[in-house]
């Protein structure tokens, strides 16, 4: 693709590529935390009229899945048209089933990032591996969700960080195995569809590169720019699409954008989570979380007697606007643990004592301990509060 000029990006922007939703979720959450904008690379590519320049003082990020221990070719091709000034801040985040190999080394040759991260997410390349068990999928997603606020805070602060799990024999996997993958495992001729296909067109609609066309209400894969993103296989409602001979009996996975309604699963239930587990498991969706607003402070009651059977603990998410204050107070019979997610604030302690409290910090207040908080900064401060037992 040849261009005659360049255009400058907005001050902050995140570009992402995603087939089954892992990297899209990460990009959009980072954009939400950092007040940036996330853009889907194939859509940007289609509309590009000139190369993109990122100039001094600007911020740009890229979020992508790792394919066979390397970045997808579409990401590398796109970044060849992105020019980052040495005084700009660039960051990269990759999602991978287990390990990233030397994918970030490959990326850095085109995209001179200051910070880089890897996030372990559910496996989705079923031509080679089966999907993770549901429990492992949930665990991977939960860990990633918990890491994102810290990553966002470091990005917002323009910190130089390299937090990437490369795994063993990383160079061999990226330098030797990946080229073989690109040579032998990128063939659209291995896609097929069986008689359970209903001609719904979901595969064609979700193909980012328009490789799939319906012919006689059946999908046909054209020779072209297939990225092997697995979107077509994973989103087929009838599991009618296969790749080679190995995918028919393997699972399917798309990032769970919306959680199912809360349900309580008991050990004697018809479908137990695991037979070895005991007790009660609660799933609480966002619709069941109450939000309370006070001047300058918004409280989301994530886990409370309002939406949970637990009477031993409550968990809240608190957003404190600039110049807002939570005055000094005590909980006579409850201890409280605070975890700072985003921004920085000042803890108000006994007497006139104060202590800085910033993203990543944790503080515990025992029963009957004076504490409060004030946000003297210019950005919103967000933290999690765990209270045992809940304050009535």
Secondary structure, DSSP 4 states (H G I P E B T S, - for coil): ---S-EEEPPSEEEEE--SSSHHHHHHHHHHHHHT--EEEHHHHHHH--SEEEE-TT-EEEEEEEEETTEE-HHHHHHHTTEEE-TTSEEEEEEEESS--TTHHHHHHTTS--SEEEEEE-----TTTSPPPPHHHHHHHHHHHHHHHHHHHHHHHTT---EE----TTHHHIIIIIHHHHHHHS--GGGEEE-TT-----HHHHT-TT--EEEETTEEEEPSS------HHHHH-TT--EEETTSSTTS------SSPPPP-EEETTSSS-S-TT--SEEE---GGG-EEEEETTEEEEEEESTTT-S-SS-EEEEEEE-TT-EEEEE--TT-EEEEEEEESEEEEE-STT-EEEEETT-EEEE-TT--EEEE--SSS-EEEEEEEESPP-
